[in-house]
Amino acid sequence: MDEFLENVENITAREMLNLVQEVESSLQSETKKKKQGDIATEGGLVRIPPSGSLVVVGDVHGDFEGLLQILVDSHVLEGIEKGRMRILFLGDYGDRGSKSSEVYVAVLRLKMMFPDSVILLRGNHEGPKDLQAIPHDLPSQLRNRFGNRGKGIYEELQRLWEALHHAAIIDGEYLFLHGGIPSLVESIDDIAQANLTHPKASHLEEMLWNDPSEDIEGTAPSPRGAGKLFGEDVTSRILKLLGVKTLIRAHEACSDGVSVSHKGMILTIFSRKGVPYGNTHAAYLNLDVTRPALSAYDLSRDAILF
């Protein structure tokens, strides 16, 4: 942990830029080789083997202290070093919190230290330029932190976002993504190639922006201005198509850190608290992925709140 935390809050602009570029290169290599350790990659899809345990982290949004609490309480660094654990981030690393730079340093260092065991997914706050979340205060935060060098760091982060994977799957068990079910996919390949078919196809936009609704069938326009609301029938159809039981996603603040939708088919997990969200708790998961898949009801009871 000491090595991991060294100089996080005092990193120079040059060091930050080098770190972003190194992780970008590592992610591009993963995609090109179609493998990272015993994890297979297919385009923007990560296939996680059902071994050991998996720590799952939702939106962090610049909450550096909350991120450290998760890393310490879960003992994930020790678990990774012993070959027993992995950690999966569901996206939204910066914005809305005062320590976005520190969160990025921490998460990217984790990836460099343990490339085979750290999985970074893309959230809507790491979206393509035509789907940028608003408000988007990361550029000003980087400028305040790094001065004139902040603009170049932000531009390099945008290139890094294009290299992030956007979905993960444990075959027969769980689908992981940031937003919600992509309602128009016809195969797992549509999910894997969503970054390449964007914006002609809506799959990537929906995976980053969609939200479940208990009040509709099919889909409806989202009040967010991007993505869609989707009903239980969509969830049931797509999960059956992909051969998985439960969707684990982030994207929506939950007052208790987690929430369950669509009769236990969807778990939402949110891993930061405080302004502007006002949630009482944040949460993360520590999944034993050697066990049969759990419903969202069971997962919500097992979630670790803080």
ABEGO torsion letter per residue (X at the ends): XAAAABGAAABBAAAAAAAAAAAAAAAAAAAAAGBBEABBBBEABBBBBBBEBBBBBBBAGGBAAAAAAAAAAAGAAAAAAAGABBBBBAEGABEGBAAAAAAAAAAAAAAAABAAABBBBBBAAABBAAABBOBBAAAAAAAAAAEAAAAAAAAAAAAAAAABBABBBBBGABBBBABBBBAABABAAAAAAAAAAOAABAAAAAAAABBBBAABBEBBBBAAGBEBBBBAAAAAAAAAAAGBABBBBBGBBBAAGBBBBGGGABBBBBABBEOAAGBABBBBBBBBAABBBBBAAAAAAABBBX
